[in-house]
Amino acid sequence: MSLSEHLESTLEHALPSLSHFCELIDLNWIETSLHQTGKASIRRRKLPAEHVVWLVLGLALFRNQPISYVVEQLKLVFGTTDYCVPSAAVQARQRLGRKPLAALFSLISQAWFDESQQQYSSFQGLSVCAVDGVVWSMPLTKENFNHFGSSKGKTAVAPYPQVRATCLVNTNTHEIIDAQIGSMDQGELTLANQLSPPAQSITLFDRAYFSADFLIGWQTRGESSHWLMRAKDNLRYDIIKRNSPHDFHIRMPISARAKKLNPALGDYWEARLIEVEQAGKIRRYITSLLDSKTYPLIALAKLYAQRWEIEMCYREIKSNLQEGKHLRSKQPDLIYQELWGVLIAYNVLRRQMKYMAQRAKVSPLRISFHIASIALLNLLRFDSLASAGNLPKHLESLMEKSDRYVLPERRMRSYPRVVKGKPQKYPRKSQSIS
């Protein structure tokens, strides 16, 4: 055996095997994302690049644990020792950067969405998605504050720097299909304009996304990429055709400002306006689905209720996975890296819950994210990963108990959603002083 062959054989035996994790993420995707971004390890370090990817995911999964614990728990150190000083782990994250995590997110999110499209029902052949924005806070450092800024209230800015993300979510599984991350001076609409709408889909928006330029662009960026949202009260339009007394094909003027920004828009654009009575009130919706026979107005109005699934998705990420805490990184590039890791880790958990739902023969949304995520994380926290085969075996055991994690059918709301009133100050009692 030559010296080079002997060294290669030694490395293969000394390097901790990541094959345990292939049940969670295809290791070829990690290798592909590292090569695409030029971050693959050329020489063997204590923490090679592919191990640092799992370190970032571990920081999202084990939110309360220090970085050295995550390294030790996941057996990520190359060599004879399991220990790595925290500064070495931080330096490894800095070498890796954000791009490999962003590339890995794109690879797995698209592949898993295509898989879900084939498994779950759609709305008249269209996958149902939702788009909305979300904000995370982070440690107060000069670098973070200068790069990201913070939200501004009426009297002051937020005390911590913040980062904004706009996500595209599969409402049937809560898996995140696409995401864009930016500083607080970038609005939700700006970030949403960089998302890639899936083909053969309908995306649900709230009224903040009403923009002729944005919605026309959304339709044209993907094949049969449609949208649905609540109509604004002051909507200006002319009726082109009446499909029914409460169903109209309309034409709307494009503002002078929008035409100045994009001269290709023209003077008018068209959509469909429907009116439905809900809880004693008339609700109006606007959509790109013009065929009133294929897409009845009552069905569209009921479909819009699925927009709230993205809010449930954000609650699972921020309250359950992140336990309501700030991001932990103190440098802007590591904030991006950490946040991509959070989104990937969430999709990993959601995918396993999708398999649990298939075993229990229920919707993926009927699996309790809070309890199931604890069970999944305990497999990594308490089971030894030193011997190959443990994780697949324990995952299979968990899948066999899927019925234990099923939630009851979701109840109808007892009270309508309303804007909370401002708290009133109570008058002080006047007391006489003797």
C-alpha positions as CSV (number, residue, x, y, z in Angstrom):
1,M,0.0,0.0,0.0
2,S,1.4,3.4,-1.0
3,L,1.8,6.2,1.6
4,S,-1.1,8.2,0.1
5,E,-3.4,5.2,0.2
6,H,-2.4,4.5,3.8
7,L,-3.2,8.1,4.8
8,E,-6.5,8.0,3.0
9,S,-7.5,4.8,4.8
10,T,-6.4,6.3,8.1
11,L,-8.6,9.3,7.5
12,E,-11.6,7.2,6.7
13,H,-11.3,5.4,10.0
14,A,-10.5,8.4,12.1
15,L,-13.2,10.7,10.7
16,P,-16.5,10.5,12.6
17,S,-19.1,9.0,10.2
18,L,-21.9,11.3,9.2
19,S,-23.8,8.3,7.7
20,H,-26.0,8.4,10.8
21,F,-27.6,11.6,9.6
22,C,-28.4,10.4,6.1
23,E,-31.9,9.4,7.5
24,L,-32.5,13.2,8.1
25,I,-30.6,14.8,5.1
26,D,-29.1,13.2,2.1
27,L,-25.3,13.7,2.6
28,N,-24.9,14.2,-1.1
29,W,-26.8,17.4,-0.9
30,I,-24.4,18.7,1.8
31,E,-21.4,17.8,-0.4
32,T,-23.1,19.4,-3.4
33,S,-23.8,22.7,-1.6
34,L,-20.2,22.9,-0.3
35,H,-18.8,22.3,-3.8
36,Q,-21.2,24.8,-5.4
37,T,-20.1,27.5,-3.1
38,G,-16.4,26.6,-3.0
39,K,-16.4,25.7,0.7
40,A,-15.4,22.0,0.6
41,S,-12.6,21.2,3.0
42,I,-9.3,20.6,1.2
43,R,-7.3,19.6,4.3
44,R,-8.7,17.7,7.3
45,R,-9.4,20.0,10.2
46,K,-10.8,19.2,13.6
47,L,-14.1,20.5,12.2
48,P,-14.3,19.8,8.5
49,A,-16.8,21.8,6.4
50,E,-19.5,19.1,6.2
51,H,-19.3,18.7,10.0
52,V,-19.7,22.5,10.5
53,V,-22.9,22.3,8.4
54,W,-24.3,19.9,11.0
55,L,-23.0,22.1,13.8
56,V,-25.1,25.0,12.5
57,L,-28.1,22.7,12.3
58,G,-27.4,21.5,15.8
59,L,-27.3,25.0,17.1
60,A,-30.9,25.4,15.8
61,L,-32.0,22.0,17.2
62,F,-30.4,22.4,20.6
63,R,-31.3,26.1,21.2
64,N,-30.4,26.1,24.9
65,Q,-27.0,24.4,24.7
66,P,-23.6,26.0,24.2
67,I,-21.7,25.5,21.0
68,S,-19.2,23.1,22.6
69,Y,-22.0,20.9,23.9
70,V,-23.5,20.6,20.4
71,V,-20.1,19.7,18.9
72,E,-19.6,17.0,21.5
73,Q,-23.1,15.6,21.4
74,L,-23.1,15.2,17.6
75,K,-19.6,13.7,17.6
76,L,-18.4,16.3,15.1
77,V,-14.7,16.6,16.0
78,F,-12.1,15.0,13.7
79,G,-9.4,13.0,15.5
80,T,-9.1,11.1,18.8
81,T,-10.8,13.6,21.1
82,D,-14.5,14.6,21.3
83,Y,-13.7,18.0,22.6
84,C,-13.2,21.3,20.8
85,V,-12.8,24.7,22.3
86,P,-15.7,27.1,21.6
87,S,-13.4,29.6,19.7
88,A,-12.4,26.8,17.2
89,A,-16.1,26.1,16.5
90,V,-16.7,29.8,16.0
91,Q,-13.8,30.1,13.6
92,A,-15.1,27.0,11.7
93,R,-18.4,28.8,11.3
94,Q,-16.7,31.9,10.0
95,R,-14.7,29.9,7.4
96,L,-17.9,28.2,6.2
97,G,-19.9,31.4,5.8
98,R,-23.6,31.6,4.8
99,K,-23.7,30.5,1.2
100,P,-23.4,26.7,1.7
101,L,-26.4,26.8,4.1
102,A,-28.4,28.9,1.7
103,A,-27.6,26.5,-1.2
104,L,-28.4,23.5,1.0
105,F,-31.8,25.0,1.9
106,S,-32.7,25.5,-1.7
107,L,-31.7,21.9,-2.6
108,I,-33.7,20.2,0.1
109,S,-36.7,22.5,0.2
110,Q,-37.4,22.1,-3.5
111,A,-36.8,18.3,-3.5
112,W,-39.1,17.8,-0.4
113,F,-41.8,20.1,-1.9
114,D,-41.9,18.1,-5.1
115,E,-42.3,15.0,-2.9
116,S,-45.1,16.5,-1.0
117,Q,-46.9,17.7,-4.2
118,Q,-47.3,14.1,-5.2
119,Q,-48.6,12.9,-1.8
120,Y,-51.2,15.5,-0.7
121,S,-54.4,16.8,-2.1
122,S,-54.5,20.2,-3.9
123,F,-57.1,22.8,-4.8
124,Q,-58.4,21.8,-8.2
125,G,-54.9,20.6,-9.2
126,L,-53.1,23.6,-7.7
127,S,-50.7,23.3,-4.7
128,V,-51.7,25.7,-1.9
129,C,-49.0,28.0,-0.5
130,A,-48.9,31.1,1.6
131,V,-46.4,34.0,1.8
132,D,-45.8,36.3,4.8
133,G,-43.0,38.1,6.6
134,V,-41.4,37.4,10.0
135,V,-38.8,39.2,12.2
136,W,-36.2,37.8,14.5
137,S,-34.2,39.7,17.2
138,M,-30.5,39.1,17.7
139,P,-27.6,40.1,20.2
140,L,-26.9,43.8,20.4
141,T,-23.5,44.3,18.8
142,K,-22.3,47.2,16.7
143,E,-21.8,45.0,13.6
144,N,-25.3,43.6,13.9
145,F,-27.0,46.9,14.5
146,N,-25.2,48.7,11.6
147,H,-25.9,45.9,9.2
148,F,-29.5,45.0,10.0
149,G,-31.0,48.0,11.9
150,S,-34.2,47.5,13.9
151,S,-37.9,48.2,13.6
152,K,-39.0,51.7,14.4
153,G,-42.0,52.6,16.6
154,K,-43.8,55.9,17.0
155,T,-41.3,57.1,19.6
156,A,-38.2,54.9,19.4
157,V,-36.5,52.1,17.7
158,A,-36.5,48.5,19.0
159,P,-33.8,47.9,21.6
160,Y,-32.3,44.9,19.7
161,P,-31.1,44.6,16.1
162,Q,-33.6,42.6,14.0
163,V,-33.5,40.6,10.7
164,R,-36.5,40.2,8.4
165,A,-37.4,37.2,6.4
166,T,-40.2,36.5,3.9
167,C,-41.1,32.8,3.4
168,L,-43.2,30.8,1.0
169,V,-44.8,27.9,2.9
170,N,-46.7,24.7,1.9
171,T,-50.0,25.1,3.8
172,N,-50.6,21.3,3.7
173,T,-47.4,20.4,5.5
174,H,-45.9,23.6,6.9
175,E,-42.7,22.9,5.0
176,I,-40.9,26.1,3.9
177,I,-40.5,26.0,0.1
178,D,-38.5,29.2,-0.4
179,A,-37.2,32.1,1.8
180,Q,-35.5,35.5,1.4
181,I,-33.6,37.1,4.3
182,G,-32.6,40.8,4.6
183,S,-32.1,43.8,6.8
184,M,-34.9,45.8,8.3
185,D,-34.7,48.5,5.6
186,Q,-36.0,45.9,3.1
187,G,-39.7,45.5,3.1
188,E,-41.7,42.3,3.0
189,L,-42.8,43.1,-0.6
190,T,-39.2,43.6,-1.7
191,L,-38.1,40.2,-0.3
192,A,-41.2,38.5,-1.6
193,N,-40.4,39.7,-5.1
194,Q,-37.3,37.5,-5.0
195,L,-39.2,34.3,-4.1
196,S,-39.8,31.6,-6.8
197,P,-43.5,30.7,-7.0
198,P,-44.1,27.0,-7.7
199,A,-45.7,25.9,-11.0
200,Q,-49.3,24.8,-10.8
201,S,-50.0,26.6,-7.5
202,I,-52.1,29.2,-5.8
203,T,-50.5,31.4,-3.2
204,L,-52.4,33.2,-0.4
205,F,-51.4,36.7,0.5
206,D,-52.6,39.3,2.9
207,R,-53.6,42.8,1.7
208,A,-50.2,44.3,2.4
209,Y,-49.0,42.5,-0.8
210,F,-51.5,44.2,-3.1
211,S,-49.3,45.6,-5.9
212,A,-49.9,45.4,-9.6
213,D,-46.2,45.0,-10.4
214,F,-45.7,42.3,-7.8
215,L,-48.8,40.2,-8.5
216,I,-48.4,40.4,-12.3
217,G,-44.8,39.4,-11.8
218,W,-45.8,36.5,-9.5
219,Q,-48.1,35.1,-12.3
220,T,-45.5,35.3,-15.0
221,R,-42.5,33.9,-13.0
222,G,-44.0,30.4,-12.9
223,E,-46.3,28.2,-15.0
224,S,-49.9,28.6,-13.7
225,S,-48.7,30.4,-10.6
226,H,-51.9,32.0,-9.2
227,W,-52.7,34.1,-6.2
228,L,-55.6,34.9,-3.9
229,M,-56.0,37.7,-1.3
230,R,-58.5,39.9,0.5
231,A,-59.6,42.9,-1.5
232,K,-58.9,46.4,-0.1
233,D,-61.9,48.4,0.9
234,N,-60.9,51.3,-1.4
235,L,-60.2,49.2,-4.4
236,R,-60.8,51.0,-7.7
237,Y,-62.1,48.9,-10.6
238,D,-64.4,48.6,-13.6
239,I,-66.5,45.5,-14.2
240,I,-65.7,43.8,-17.5
241,K,-68.0,40.8,-17.0
242,R,-70.5,39.6,-14.4
243,N,-70.2,35.8,-13.7
244,S,-72.9,36.1,-11.0
245,P,-74.4,38.8,-8.8
246,H,-71.3,38.4,-6.5
247,D,-68.6,37.3,-8.9
248,F,-66.9,39.8,-11.3
249,H,-64.2,39.9,-13.9
250,I,-62.7,43.4,-13.3
251,R,-60.2,45.8,-14.7
252,M,-58.0,48.0,-12.4
253,P,-55.9,51.1,-13.2
254,I,-52.2,51.0,-12.7
255,S,-50.8,53.9,-10.7
256,A,-48.5,56.5,-12.3
257,R,-45.8,55.6,-9.8
258,A,-46.0,51.9,-10.7
259,K,-45.8,52.7,-14.4
260,K,-42.8,54.9,-13.8
261,L,-41.0,52.1,-12.0
262,N,-42.0,49.5,-14.6
263,P,-43.1,51.0,-17.9
264,A,-44.0,47.5,-19.3
265,L,-47.1,47.4,-17.0
266,G,-49.4,49.4,-19.2
267,D,-52.4,51.3,-18.0
268,Y,-54.7,48.5,-16.7
269,W,-54.6,45.0,-15.3
270,E,-57.3,42.4,-14.8
271,A,-58.4,40.0,-12.0
272,R,-61.5,38.5,-10.5
273,L,-63.4,40.0,-7.6
274,I,-65.8,37.8,-5.5
275,E,-68.1,38.7,-2.6
276,V,-69.1,36.2,0.1
277,E,-71.1,36.6,3.3
278,Q,-69.2,35.4,6.3
279,A,-70.4,35.8,9.9
280,G,-73.0,38.3,8.8
281,K,-70.4,40.5,6.9
282,I,-69.6,40.8,3.3
283,R,-66.0,39.7,2.6
284,R,-64.4,40.5,-0.8
285,Y,-61.5,38.6,-2.3
286,I,-59.5,39.2,-5.4
287,T,-57.7,36.5,-7.4
288,S,-55.9,35.6,-10.7
289,L,-58.2,32.6,-11.1
290,L,-60.7,33.9,-13.7
291,D,-62.6,30.7,-14.4
292,S,-65.7,30.9,-12.2
293,K,-66.9,27.4,-13.1
294,T,-63.6,25.6,-12.3
295,Y,-63.0,27.7,-9.2
296,P,-66.4,28.6,-7.4
297,L,-66.4,31.6,-5.2
298,I,-67.5,29.8,-2.1
299,A,-64.6,27.3,-2.5
300,L,-62.1,30.2,-2.9
301,A,-63.4,32.0,0.2
302,K,-63.0,28.9,2.3
303,L,-59.5,28.3,0.8
304,Y,-58.3,31.7,2.0
305,A,-58.6,30.5,5.6
306,Q,-55.5,28.4,5.0
307,R,-53.4,31.6,4.9
308,W,-53.3,31.4,8.7
309,E,-51.2,28.2,8.4
310,I,-48.1,30.3,7.8
311,E,-48.7,32.1,11.1
312,M,-48.8,28.7,12.8
313,C,-45.6,27.8,11.0
314,Y,-43.8,30.9,12.4
315,R,-45.1,30.1,15.9
316,E,-43.7,26.6,15.7
317,I,-40.3,28.0,14.7
318,K,-40.1,30.9,17.1
319,S,-41.9,29.5,20.2
320,N,-41.2,25.8,20.0
321,L,-37.9,25.3,18.1
322,Q,-36.3,28.6,19.2
323,E,-38.1,28.7,22.5
324,G,-39.0,32.4,22.1
325,K,-35.3,33.4,22.3
326,H,-33.1,35.7,20.2
327,L,-30.7,34.4,17.6
328,R,-27.3,33.8,19.1
329,S,-24.7,35.0,16.6
330,K,-22.9,38.3,17.0
331,Q,-21.7,38.9,13.4
332,P,-24.0,39.6,10.4
333,D,-22.7,36.8,8.2
334,L,-23.2,34.3,11.1
335,I,-26.7,35.6,11.6
336,Y,-27.6,34.7,8.0
337,Q,-25.9,31.3,8.4
338,E,-27.7,30.6,11.7
339,L,-31.1,31.6,10.2
340,W,-30.7,29.4,7.2
341,G,-29.8,26.6,9.7
342,V,-33.0,27.3,11.6
343,L,-35.1,27.0,8.4
344,I,-33.4,23.8,7.4
345,A,-33.7,22.3,10.8
346,Y,-37.4,23.1,10.9
347,N,-37.9,21.5,7.5
348,V,-36.0,18.4,8.7
349,L,-38.4,18.1,11.7
350,R,-41.5,18.8,9.6
351,R,-40.5,16.1,7.1
352,Q,-40.2,13.5,9.8
353,M,-43.6,14.5,11.1
354,K,-45.0,14.1,7.6
355,Y,-43.8,10.5,7.7
356,M,-45.4,10.1,11.2
357,A,-48.6,11.4,9.8
358,Q,-48.5,8.9,7.0
359,R,-48.1,6.1,9.5
360,A,-51.0,7.4,11.6
361,K,-53.1,8.1,8.4
362,V,-53.8,11.8,9.3
363,S,-52.8,15.2,7.9
364,P,-49.3,16.3,8.8
365,L,-50.9,19.3,10.6
366,R,-52.5,16.8,13.0
367,I,-49.1,15.8,14.4
368,S,-48.2,17.9,17.5
369,F,-45.1,19.8,16.6
370,H,-44.2,20.6,20.2
371,I,-44.3,16.9,21.5
372,A,-43.0,15.3,18.3
373,S,-40.1,17.7,18.0
374,I,-39.1,16.8,21.6
375,A,-39.2,13.1,20.8
376,L,-37.1,13.6,17.6
377,L,-34.5,15.8,19.4
378,N,-34.2,13.3,22.2
379,L,-33.0,10.7,19.6
380,L,-30.0,13.0,19.0
381,R,-29.6,14.1,22.6
382,F,-29.6,10.8,24.4
383,D,-28.9,8.0,21.9
384,S,-25.3,7.3,21.2
385,L,-24.4,8.1,17.6
386,A,-21.0,6.4,17.8
387,S,-22.3,3.1,16.2
388,A,-23.9,3.2,12.8
389,G,-27.5,2.2,12.5
390,N,-28.8,3.5,15.8
391,L,-30.6,6.6,14.4
392,P,-32.5,4.7,11.7
393,K,-33.5,2.0,14.2
394,H,-34.8,4.6,16.7
395,L,-36.5,6.6,14.1
396,E,-38.4,3.5,13.0
397,S,-39.4,2.9,16.6
398,L,-40.7,6.4,16.8
399,M,-42.7,6.0,13.6
400,E,-44.4,2.9,15.0
401,K,-45.7,5.1,17.9
402,S,-47.0,7.9,15.6
403,D,-50.6,7.5,16.9
404,R,-49.4,9.0,20.2
405,Y,-48.6,12.3,18.7
406,V,-51.9,12.9,16.8
407,L,-53.8,16.1,17.8
408,P,-57.6,16.2,17.9
409,E,-59.5,17.7,15.0
410,R,-59.0,21.5,14.9
411,R,-61.9,23.3,16.5
412,M,-63.8,26.2,14.9
413,R,-63.0,29.6,16.3
414,S,-65.5,30.6,19.1
415,Y,-64.8,34.3,18.6
416,P,-63.9,36.4,15.5
417,R,-60.5,37.8,15.1
418,V,-60.5,41.5,16.1
419,V,-58.0,44.2,16.7
420,K,-57.4,44.5,20.4
421,G,-58.4,47.9,21.9
422,K,-55.8,50.1,23.6
423,P,-55.7,49.7,27.4
424,Q,-57.5,52.5,29.2
425,K,-56.0,54.3,32.2
426,Y,-58.1,54.2,35.3
427,P,-58.7,57.5,37.1
428,R,-56.9,57.9,40.4
429,K,-59.0,57.9,43.5
430,S,-59.0,61.2,45.4
431,Q,-58.3,60.7,49.1
432,S,-58.6,63.3,51.8
433,I,-55.6,63.8,54.1
434,S,-56.4,64.5,57.7
